[in-house]
Amino acid sequence: MKIYQPEYWEDPHSPVDQAGRFFLLKLRNAGRALYILAEALFWIVTLRAVWQRRKEVVRQCFVCGVKSLGVTAVVALFTGMILSLQAGLFFKQYGQAVMVGALVAETMCREMGPFMTALILAASVGSAMAAELGTMNVSEEISALQVMSINPVRYLVMPRLLAMIIMCPALTVCTNVVGILGGMLVAYTQLDVSTQAYYDNAMRYLQNKEIWVGMLKSVVFAVILTTVACHEGLSARNGAVGVGRATRTAVVTSFLLILMTGYFITRFFY
């Protein structure tokens, strides 16, 4: 007896079948990424593994932090200047230009600091991670590590994740400071707000909650972009084309997840 099946089951090219395949593929990729993250965090908690790979952790900290400091500082400076100029022109209409310091400080520490830092790291360091691991994967270097009984997550992913967790909050602090100073420069030169008044209002209205929420965001963003980049790199196939596709997917996915996660963290705390 023939069991009745809907027509879209019989047609592998039907929209429903394609949507189901796409959904299941994304679920599988998300599960693999979470498994890589859980394993990397396990090796971080076991401090022995961190000590054994301490030189690689330091090297990754240099790559993630020091090499990204220049572009991060430039972006932070102009972000603070833009915020100060746009908000100051609005406040100046009502004779409240002095309040621009409070707005720039809160916006940088709560939102723009961790957000801009994470986007820069995702575009520069995250793409490099995906390309590096993807090249190792397509050239079968990952398989060689497994043949030698070396765990690829412990050897490759763990140092990158730990370095990013350390350096992303550190860069966020630098971004906040440089952005606030950039806002002060614009307020003094174009809005006729003294540096003392700018500083006083920034410190008066800036609360510890904004700072700690921004630091939490930076840690979460660091985990997201490193996990996505390493997962896409370890999943790369089909030679150079696959490496390029993995790098592009890592950057786009990181951007989207950073945007969505940042909104939900803000919504939860405020």
N, C-alpha and C positions, 0 to 999 in steps of 0.2 A: 504494500500500500504506500502510495506516494504522499509524503507529508507536505502540506501546503506551505509555501514560503512566499513572502512578498516579492514583487518584481525587482525591487532595488537590491535584494540579496543575490539575485541571479545576474545582475549587471554590475561587474566590478568597477565600472566607470560612472556609476550613478552619483549624484551629489551627496546623498546620504552616506553611501559607502566611503566616499572620499573624506567627508567630514569626520566620520567615525575613525578612519585610519589616522587622520591628522590629530584628532584628540588623543587617541591611544599612544601615538608616537610622542606627543608632548608630555603625556603622563609618564611614559617610560624614561624620557630624557630627564624630567624633573626628579624622578626616583633615583636615577643614576647620579645626578648632581648632588642630591641630598646624601646619598651613600658616601660619595667622595668627601663631602664636607664632614660627615660624622666620623669617618675614619681619620681624616686629617686632624680634627679636634682631639680625637683619642690619642694620637701620637704627640700632640702638643701638651696634653695633660701629663703624659708620661715624660717627665723632664729628661730622662736618659736619652731619648731620641733627639730631643732638642739640643742637648749638650754634644751629642755625636755629630750633629749637623750644624754646629754653631758658626762655623766659617761661612757656610752657605747662607745661613740666616743673616749674618752681617752683610754679606755681599748683596743679598736681596734688599736689605734695608737701605743700602747705598743706592741701589737702582731705583727703588720705589720712592725714597725720600729726597736724597741729595740731588739726584739728577732731575727730579721734577720740581725742585724748589724755585728755579728761575721762572719757568712759565707760570707756575702757580702764583708767585708774587705779582707778576705783571697782570694776570687776570684779576687777582684780588684787588689790586690798586685801582684798576679802571672800573671794576664792579662797585667799589665804594664811592668812587667819583661820580659814577652815573646815578647811583641811588641818592647821593647828596644833592646833586644838581636838580634832578627831577622832583624830589620831595621838597627841596628848598625853594624852588620856583613857585610851588603850590603854597607852601607855608608863608612865603613872603607876601602873597596877596592879602593875607589876614594879619600881617605883622607878627607872625610866630616863627620866623626863620630860625630862631635860636633852638627850636625843638628838633631841628634836623639831626642833631647829634644823637638824640635818643632813638630816633627811627633807624638811623644807619647802624647803630650798635646792636639793637635788638634784631634787626633783619639779618645782619651778618652772622651773629652768633647762633640764631635759631634756625635760619633757613639757608641763606646764600653761602655761608662759609662751608659747611659740610657738603652742600649740594654741588657747588662749583668745584671743590676739591675732588669729589668723587667722580665727576664727569671728566675732569682732566686726567685723573689716574686711569679711568676706564679706557679713555681714548689712547693714552700713551702706554702705560704699563700693562693694562689688561690686554690690549691688542698684541703687545710684544709677548706676553705669557702664552696666549693662544697660538701665536705663530711659532714660538719656540717649541712648545710641547707638541703641536701638530706636526712640525718637521721631524721631531724625534719619533713620532708615532708612524708616519708614513715611511720613514727610513728604517723601521723595525728596531730602533734603539730601545723602545719600551719593551718589546718582546725579548730583547737581549737581557735587559735588567731582570725580567721575570725568570728567564732561563737560569740566571745566576742567583736566583732566590732572593732578589732585592725587591722590596715592595715599592712600586712606582709612586704611590701616594705618600708614603713615608719619606722617600728619597727626593721627590720633586715637588709635590703639592704642599706638604707641611711647612717647609721653609718659606715658601712664597706667601702662604696664608698668614703665618706668624709675623712676617715682616710687614705685610700690609696692615694687619691689625695694630701694629706698633706705630707705623709711619703715617697712616691716614689721619688719626687724631692729632698727631704732631703737626702735620701740614695744615690741618683745619685751624689749629690755634694760630699759626702763621698767617693764614688767609684772613682770619678774623681781625688780627692786629693790623695787617697791611690795609685791609679794606676800611677799617675805621680811620686810620691815618689818611688814606686817600679822601675819604669824606671830609675830614677836617681841613685838608688842603683846599678843597673846593669851597667849603663853607667860609674859610678865611679870605680867599682871594676873590670870590664872585658873589657871596651872599652877605658880606660884611658882618660875619659872626666871629667873634674873638675865639681864639683857641681855648681860653679858660672857660668861657661859657659853653662851648661845644663839649669840652671834657666833663664839665660839671653835670650837664644834662644827660650825657651818655652814661655816666656812672650812677646818676640818681635813679634812672628808670631801668637800667639793665639789672635784672635779677639773676640769682644763681640758677634758677630753673631753666632760663634760656640757654645758659652755658652748658649745663649738664645734658639737656635734651639735644643740643647740637653735638656734643661728644658722643652720646648714644647713637645718633644718626651716623656719625662718621665711622663708628665701629661696625654697625650693621651694613653700611655701604661697602666697607672694606671686605667683609665676609661675602657679600653678594657678588661683587665684581671679580674677586679672586676665584670663587667657586665656579662662576659662569665661564670665566676665561680658561681655567684648568679643565673643566669638563669638555668644553668645545675643542680644546687642543687634544685631549686624550681620545676624542671621538672622531678626529679628522681621518678621512679616507681619500683615496683616488689622487694621490700625488699633490702637485703644486696647486691644482684647482681646488682640491679639498682643503688645503691649508688656508687658501684665500677665503673660501666660503666660511670656514670655521672662525677666522679672525673677524670677518664682517658680522657674522651672527653673534659672536661674543660681545662686540661693541654695542650693537643694536639692542640685544637682550639686556645688557647691563644698564643702558640708558633707560629703557622702559621700566625695569624693576626698581631702579633708583628713584625715578619719578613717583611710581605708585607707592613704594615703601615709605618715602618721605612724607607723602600726604597722609598715609594711615598713622604714622608715628605722631605727626602733628595733631591729627584728629583725636588720637587716644589721649594725649597729654593736655590738650586744650579744648 
